[in-house]
Amino acid sequence: MPETMTKVLVTGGAGYIGSHVVKLLGSRGYEVVTLDNLSTGFRQAVKYGRFYQADLLDKEAIREIIGKEQPDAVMHFAALSIVPDSVAKPLSYYRNNLLGTVNLLEVMLEFGVDKLIFSSSASVYGIVEDGFATEDSRLLPINPYGHTKAMMEQVMADLARVTAFKYIALRYFNVAGADPEGELGERKPAATHLVTLATRAAARKIPRLEVYGTDYPTPDGTCLRDYIHVSDLAEAHLAALAYLLAGGESDVFNVGYGRGYSVLEVVEKVKQVTGRDFSVLPTGRRPGDPPALVADVTKSRALLNFTLKYDNLETIVRTAWEWEKKLSVETM
Ligand SMILES: NC(=O)c1ccc[n+]([C@@H]2O[C@H](COP(=O)([O-])OP(=O)(O)OC[C@H]3O[C@@H](n4cnc5c(N)ncnc54)[C@H](O)[C@@H]3O)[C@@H](O)[C@H]2O)c1
């Protein structure tokens, strides 16, 4: 395997998902370099390799880093990613996500770096008829964040058509859980993801958990989502990189487990795993939330070679809970 000699530039490597991937790359012997502006990331989450504090909106800074490091491939996590924020502040999202990506691609092209793994999102699908999205489902995002991801996929597809550039877009479903070794997890105070918020409610860091919408056309009225453990998602990135390094063509893959849980099912699991009750407040629907969104994983299972280790809601919740308990100790 050429893996050990491969150098990967990770943008957004100080963030929740990026930091898990940096750790996995480093522990598998890849050379890893992180670029992050620390707008929502944390320097101490970068456990391997060199770190550059830089902004993708600063093209000269990207030029310096890529020129100096000459990576074999880029994994591009850096983005703003909070859906309600994107509804309130669309221009910030288009500027950061879209312009940042175009800058990065232009500099990669300048220096002949032609492989990229992209953090896309299930939000590119919007509302799918039966709740199951295949990679061929129509892309009809229903919020600015999802639009930025769909547009970036389009930019990369257009670029790949006329240059040597190759990319894999991984459309993540709902990423949750934490590093099973307890070193990493979601740190953002402004996190909006259900498992994080529910474990924070169990840890008494927030007073209650709000449930957005209980009148959806789903079995218990709350939204159905496909929760994937962040460490399995990290493995998917290494598999996608191996796929490109082995000569694979540009492509798009869903990354989820192919099974949906309702918000209330997750809440029950968090109460059971933590042994703590907490207050749950049903509120109105949130703009930009589809009723059900679950990955059809047929294609990624067939073509990406990696083993799922944490496909279990209890494991997802338990690792997130261990992390939350630790975070409170650290911050006390
Ligand atoms: N968390 C999820 O469930 C989920 C689902 C689908 C897709 N994604 C995507 O995965 C990626 C990582 O998400 P996350 O949950 O780890 O978010 P995160 O906010 O923890 O990580 C993003 C990182 O990018 C950095 N960053 C943002 N803009 C930057 C810029 N202009 N220049 C340099 N660095 C910048 C931030 O400081 C942060 O460290 C994002 O692209 C997100 O859209 C996340």
The ligand as an SDF file (V2000), in Angstrom:
LIG
                    3D

 44 48  0  0  0  0  0  0  0  0999 V2000
  -21.6210   17.3250   11.5030 N   0  0  0  0  0  0  0  0  0  0  0  0
  -22.4510   16.7930   10.6080 C   0  0  0  0  0  0  0  0  0  0  0  0
  -23.4100   16.0730   10.9490 O   0  0  0  0  0  0  0  0  0  0  0  0
  -22.2140   17.0290    9.1380 C   0  0  0  0  0  0  0  0  0  0  0  0
  -23.1150   16.4600    8.2270 C   0  0  0  0  0  0  0  0  0  0  0  0
  -22.8990   16.6570    6.8650 C   0  0  0  0  0  0  0  0  0  0  0  0
  -21.8010   17.3720    6.4320 C   0  0  0  0  0  0  0  0  0  0  0  0
  -20.9500   17.9410    7.3360 N   0  0  0  0  0  0  0  0  0  0  0  0
  -19.8020   18.6920    6.8350 C   0  0  0  0  0  0  0  0  0  0  0  0
  -18.6040   18.1810    7.3960 O   0  0  0  0  0  0  0  0  0  0  0  0
  -17.6370   19.2200    7.5320 C   0  0  0  0  0  0  0  0  0  0  0  0
  -17.1400   19.2500    8.9630 C   0  0  0  0  0  0  0  0  0  0  0  0
  -18.2360   19.4720    9.8280 O   0  0  0  0  0  0  0  0  0  0  0  0
  -18.0560   19.5450   11.4110 P   0  0  0  0  0  0  0  0  0  0  0  0
  -19.3340   19.0900   12.0110 O   0  0  0  0  0  0  0  0  0  0  0  0
  -16.7780   18.9050   11.7940 O   0  0  0  0  0  0  0  0  0  0  0  0
  -17.9680   21.1290   11.6090 O   0  0  0  0  0  0  0  0  0  0  0  0
  -16.9220   22.0000   12.4610 P   0  0  0  0  0  0  0  0  0  0  0  0
  -17.4970   23.3870   12.4730 O   0  0  0  0  0  0  0  0  0  0  0  0
  -16.6120   21.3530   13.7550 O   0  0  0  0  0  0  0  0  0  0  0  0
  -15.6240   21.9580   11.5480 O   0  0  0  0  0  0  0  0  0  0  0  0
  -15.3800   22.8460   10.4950 C   0  0  0  0  0  0  0  0  0  0  0  0
  -13.9640   23.3470   10.6140 C   0  0  0  0  0  0  0  0  0  0  0  0
  -13.6820   24.1970    9.4960 O   0  0  0  0  0  0  0  0  0  0  0  0
  -13.0340   25.3830    9.9580 C   0  0  0  0  0  0  0  0  0  0  0  0
  -13.3400   26.4300    8.9760 N   0  0  0  0  0  0  0  0  0  0  0  0
  -14.5660   26.9190    8.6360 C   0  0  0  0  0  0  0  0  0  0  0  0
  -14.4370   27.8600    7.6830 N   0  0  0  0  0  0  0  0  0  0  0  0
  -13.1150   27.9620    7.3980 C   0  0  0  0  0  0  0  0  0  0  0  0
  -12.3470   28.7590    6.4940 C   0  0  0  0  0  0  0  0  0  0  0  0
  -12.9240   29.6800    5.7030 N   0  0  0  0  0  0  0  0  0  0  0  0
  -11.0060   28.5990    6.4630 N   0  0  0  0  0  0  0  0  0  0  0  0
  -10.4020   27.6970    7.2720 C   0  0  0  0  0  0  0  0  0  0  0  0
  -11.0620   26.9220    8.1520 N   0  0  0  0  0  0  0  0  0  0  0  0
  -12.4160   27.0520    8.2120 C   0  0  0  0  0  0  0  0  0  0  0  0
  -13.5980   25.6130   11.3480 C   0  0  0  0  0  0  0  0  0  0  0  0
  -12.7680   26.3970   12.1770 O   0  0  0  0  0  0  0  0  0  0  0  0
  -13.7440   24.1840   11.8740 C   0  0  0  0  0  0  0  0  0  0  0  0
  -12.5810   23.7350   12.5260 O   0  0  0  0  0  0  0  0  0  0  0  0
  -18.3290   20.4940    7.0840 C   0  0  0  0  0  0  0  0  0  0  0  0
  -17.9810   20.7350    5.7320 O   0  0  0  0  0  0  0  0  0  0  0  0
  -19.7970   20.1550    7.2060 C   0  0  0  0  0  0  0  0  0  0  0  0
  -20.5680   20.9220    6.3100 O   0  0  0  0  0  0  0  0  0  0  0  0
  -21.1400   17.7910    8.6810 C   0  0  0  0  0  0  0  0  0  0  0  0
  1  2  1  0
  2  3  2  0
  2  4  1  0
  4  5  1  0
  4 44  2  0
  5  6  2  0
  6  7  1  0
  7  8  2  0
  8  9  1  0
  8 44  1  0
  9 10  1  0
  9 42  1  0
 10 11  1  0
 11 12  1  0
 11 40  1  0
 12 13  1  0
 13 14  1  0
 14 15  2  0
 14 16  1  0
 14 17  1  0
 17 18  1  0
 18 19  2  0
 18 20  1  0
 18 21  1  0
 21 22  1  0
 22 23  1  0
 23 24  1  0
 23 38  1  0
 24 25  1  0
 25 26  1  0
 25 36  1  0
 26 27  1  0
 26 35  1  0
 27 28  2  0
 28 29  1  0
 29 30  1  0
 29 35  2  0
 30 31  1  0
 30 32  2  0
 32 33  1  0
 33 34  2  0
 34 35  1  0
 36 37  1  0
 36 38  1  0
 38 39  1  0
 40 41  1  0
 40 42  1  0
 42 43  1  0
M  CHG  2   8   1  16  -1
M  END
$$$$
